[in-house]
Structure formats: structure tokens, C-alpha cells
Amino acid sequence: MSTLSIKNARIMDPATGYDEHGTILVTGGEITDFGPDIAPSGDIIDADGHICAPGLIDMRVSTGEPGRENRETIATAAKAAAAGGITSIVIMPETDPVIDDMSLVDFITRRAETAPVSVYAAGALTKGLDGKSLTEIGLMSEAGAVMFSNGKAPIADAQTMRRLLSYSASFNALIANRAIEPSLSKNAVAHESDLSARLGLTGAPAAAERIMAERDVALAELTGGRLLIDMISSSEALDVVRRAKSRDLEIACSVSINHLALNEVDIGDYRSFAKLDPPLREESDRLALLEGINDGTIDVIVSDHDPRPAGEKRLPYAEASTGAVGLELLLAAGLSQVADGRLDLMAFLAAVTVNPANLLGLKSGRIARGAPADLVIFSPNAPWVCDSDALLSRSKNTPLDGRRMTGRNLKTISKGQVVFDSSL
């Protein structure tokens, strides 16, 4: 078996807090040893003092395959992920057809066999994402689904959500639900605030997140199910999660990198590329969410990669589709917040590596002997400007276009193989 060595690296493992300069040895796709006194052998990569951390794990990636391949295919998403330092992605079930049975889970697995990164499927919670008819969560788990979601739409009916959490508890399956109270968010295109009122945009109040989060926490406590409150965007929802965790409930939550990097002001003069779901909220919310990462209340940061053709975004703001690409920007956008002093580096890395790995039951996300050799080498201080035209994703819709960034991926190693090298 071939051996790969990464020398002169600042090795950071958020699973243990390890932070030392040294060498990592990789054999047969696994990490065999690491530390300051390891002699490099085999093929050698000189990290030149840059950080080597576990490859990122993105728990929320939308593609167009099957059904809308013009938006993104599994192959193009995987290539973009590798460029962004991401070595594992979870495909959301909002495809055509919906990933709501084991055959579709198997389809995603087979289509991803030649991908440069690991690709997993999230099974749908309800048939066709109708919010009513429960899917065969157990069978999809056996087929390889690593979590279950109803995509962008929340499970509105409390009894249905209770049944899902009860049913899934017997399989220890992770149930993700959006914190949106539908009747309060109907037809909303922005955050409800003075700004949206001045712009004449229908807004969704932050209370809509708090109400749904409170409901789901209560149902998780009632049923014993594993709950992920998916993509919170407000300090109100964060407070709900913080209180739930103080009672030792098995509750986790995620946040989109967009809501850590941007606020409602970024919609500017009706910038449709900044139209997101959930909507960008106030600066106080953004700062609260960053602190939620630092103190461990928020478990996971996702890219919420949602590719949209230009024709769906270059429309009047109220008519444009929501969504932004993010696979190539997740790492850099987070490192930019670290450089600004708002985000702790180790806390950020934990939220994109070991925390999602633990929630999904993956062996990756850590630097340990016997762990998969999924690694990223990055410069935390490299300055650059985001150019959407240079992104590898098939779609180019990002509100970060033209933004000055700090921190950049240099190399991505998946299963012991270099799958991205910025020098090439």
C-alpha cells in the first residue's frame, strides 16, 4: 500500500483540541500516525506551516440530479465540494423524483461511486415531501440514508411531527426540521423589520422560528426522538435551543454560513442574489449566531448549497428564487469571520467536521489513528476576492460575489487521495 505524508503542518483536530506542528502519515486511505516527531515517508506533501484539519462535512447540499441537472449534478457538486475543502456532502431529498424510498437512496449512492468526495443521501420525511404521509425511515436507513428531512418545507402538523419522532426513535435516526411557522411566514420574502417595511417587502418575523422551535423541542422531549433544528437564523430560535440544551435534551441545531457572514442590509437595493430561505436577518441576530458557535449552542454550520440558474435569480426581488451556492465558499466565509475576530477557529472547525460527523454517525471529521484520511490544508490568512464566474459549481448564484475574503483552501485529500490542489 502506498504511503502519503503531510509534513510541516499545523495539525488541528477539533475532536480533541489537538493543535501542534508536525507530520501526518496516511496509508491505505487511513491516518496511521501523526505528531511532531513523525518522520515523513512515501509521497510527501509539504504543508509549509499551513493548517491541516479534517475535511469538512456539509450536511445540507441541494443538487438538480435527478430531475434538474441544469442546476447541478452530483458530479459537479462533488467537484465544487473538493475545491472548497469539503470531503463529505449530504444531498437533500428535494429532487425529481423525491428521495422518499430506498431505491432513490440507492440511486444517489451508485451515482456517487466515482465522485472525488463521499456523497450521502438524506431521505425525505414524508412521501413527495407532502408533509403528511410518513416514509419508510427504517428501510431508507438500511439503504444508507444518514438523516431525514422535509427539505425547505417544515412539518407543519404537530401530530405528524410527533409520529415521525416516535417512529424514528426506534432506528436512532436523525430528524431535521426547519424552524418555520408556515402561517406566519406565508409569502414572506425578507425578514420582518423596519428595513423590509421601507422596501415594501413582505417579511417573516423571527417569532416564526421561535414558535416552531419550541414546538419541536417539546415533541422531541415527549418522544425521545433525535431532533436537528435545521438552519436557525435568529437569536430568538437560538435562545430556544440554549434552554433545551440546559435540560440535557438530545437536541442539535444548524446554521447556514450565509447567516454568519451576511445580514438583511445585504439585500441592498433589492439584490435578488441575497434572497435566501430563511431570510437574512438583523446584525444583532448574526452576532448572536456567531456567539452560539463559539459557546457550543449551535452544533453545525452548513453551506446550504442551493444552485439556481441565472434566469431564476435575475428577476424582481419578490419573484426571484431563493438560494445561493456555497460549497466552495463555506470554508473561506467561516475563516473570514475568524479573521474578523468574531469566530473562534477551533469552534468553527468543530462545527464543520466532528460535530456533523457525530450526528451522522460517520468515522470521518477527526484526525485520529485509523480514521479516514479526509483532510484539508488551508491558509487562514490568504486574501482574495470572490468571483462567482470562477466557481466550479454549474450555477453561480452567490451574494458573496465581489466580496473580499480571508482564508483559502490549498489542498483537499479524500480517502488518502489528493482531489484538489490549488497550485494545479
Secondary structure, 3 states (H helix, E strand, C coil): CCEEEEEEEEEEECCCCEEEEEEEEEECCEEEEEECCCCCCCEEEECCCCEEEECEEEEEECCCCCCCCCCCCHHHHHHHHHHCCEEEEEECCCCCCCCCCHHHHHHHHHHCCCCCCEEEEEEECEHHHCCCCECCHHHHHHHCCCEEECCCCCCCCHHHHHHHHHHHHCCCCEEEEECCCHHHHCCCCEECCHHHHHHCCCEECCHHHHHHHHHHHHHHHHHCCEEEEECCCCHHHHHHHHHHHHCCCCEEEEEECHHHHCCHHHHCCCCHHHCCCCCCCCHHHHHHHHHHHHCCCCCEEECCECCCCHHHHCCCCCCCCCCECCCCCHHHHHHHHHHCCCCCHHHHHHHHCHHHHHHHCCCCCCCCCCCECCEEEEEEEEEEECCHHHCCCCCCCCCCCCCEEEEEEEEEEECCEEEEECCC
